[in-house]
């Protein structure tokens, strides 16, 4: 008797058979990923050795140039990179408090590693789903060593401040004697909103972390970007954290591939997200957050249970070969949310097609209740 597929295996199998995808990209096998890497030039050379040469060092130099920084240091995970950045800020300023948002990745998705591993203390300038204001920073009433700003703030709906709001917040933090760190896991997709190039955005901060697998569809890995002093400190503490691995060339090559093929397309994804989000928002009972997406990702809320919406999604995949919106989460009884990611496959969709398929999707969800 065959073992039933897990939910993750079921979604993977369904994704592989779909010829139209709205949210996200078709899931790939390991063989396919290796074949893509094999297409790259310059592979007949020595691999990296503890990150000191080869594709890892080349990637670091490229990222530093893109973000207008003196140096970049490759890390196996963003969680590790952020711990090093916050520790550095605490040691430089002599302040062990960190100002951050309660919805930030550091709080919600890293198990408070900044406090558990580094002994730092978090301060919340606001609980509102937005970045804090200079007045809210001042109202904390106590010094902090680093202000951390997540760009975009994922769990609030991939929200971004205006350029002026961000610049004013950075200036207020600096005036208080604090450093500024950007959690820029998805910084790559912010240039359309800010109307500024990547280096202009990153240069507002003292340090910036970027991910290579979230927007860029790499395998894994991250970089911490800043001045030469930060880079030297980061290499020492990366080693202490166990992050200076013997070889990381697959992750580095995949990151280079993402910079080549995905990064140039992100502004188009953001523009198309705005078009398709309006069609999704017009579906019966639907809400989109934010109302006008600021990146290529946003939240879709529907008045159904997550189980019914997941069943409807898989039914569409099975019967029509259409991948609509997966990974629903219950937010309240009869209300669920999913994150929509507009990438290359979604560029083929018009708002009218989103409406047409969306109505069938809701009909299927109604039957599954």
Phi, psi and omega in degrees: 000130181290141176285130179300146178290144171289168179300320179294317178296323180295316179294320179300312181298319180294318180300323184292335183265352185278141178255351176229129181230128177268303184255122178086196185230163179295134180288140184251156174274167176299321179298318179296319180295317178296322179295322178295318179296325181293342179284345183290152175276163173074028182271347184273050179224174179293142177285175179292156180230102184052037174071012186267353184202191173062210187297331179293312179294321177298319178295316179302315181295321180293316181294319177302319178293318180297325184261007174065036184246163176291325185204159173223145181236126180285136175233148177292333179219154175289327177303315179294317181300319182290325177298320180293318181298317182287324175298317180300315179298321180293320181289323180291320186266342186074017181242126185261007175267146179235128175270124183205168182270142179296341176267004184291159179301323179301324181273317192270324191241003180240014177053039179051044182300329181298329178268321185287325182262326188251348178075022178274166184236130182271140173239136182252105178294331179206155171252357178294148183283068180194170176288155180289165175262162174305322180296322179290326174298314181296326183288350176301327175074012178208155184285151175223150184276325183221134166265125177253129179237121178272122183235107354278165178278096191302306189287355172264001180113028183058051184274145176233146172282171169287166179298317181295319179298319180293315181298320179293321179295316179299315180298321180294319179296316180296321180297334179275358180091010182264158169272165180237128178238131175261121165279092185254042179310321179245030180300330183306328185264017185261352188293327179296318180291313184283339184067028181225152176288167183302319183294325179294322179292309184296328183288351172292333187258163173279330177213150180220135172254136174233147178259151178256354182246346185282290176281326190271355177062034175283187179276312181188181172102162183207172174223144172251126190241138178178210181274177184296325180295316177298318182298317178297316177298318183296321180295320179296313183283334172300317178298315181296328178279357181082023184259002177267084187281156183302310177218140178223026185297326178299316179294320181293318179294318179296324177295316177300319179297320177295321177297325180286316193254330185262315184308315180296340184268346187302318178302323178293323177298318181297315180298319181289329177300321179298319179294311185287330179297324179295324178290320177296321181295336181277353177293150183304123177079002186275152170223141177245136179230123355288165183304317172244112182305145180255347173227193177274009180231146181198170180262142172240126180247135179222147183277060178220163173287148180302322181300320180292321180289322176296320179295320179295320179300313181291327177296319176297318179298318183288319188269331185239353185068032182242125178260110188264268179223112182261185170060057180278147179232134175290129176255333178196165178304122179076015179219126182228158181228143172225152176266130180257131179239117181266115179233197187305315181300328183288342180297340179279351183268138171262160175304322180296321178292323177298317179297314182299311181289324180299321178294321176293322178299315179292325176297317178294322178295323178296323179289330184279353182298000000 
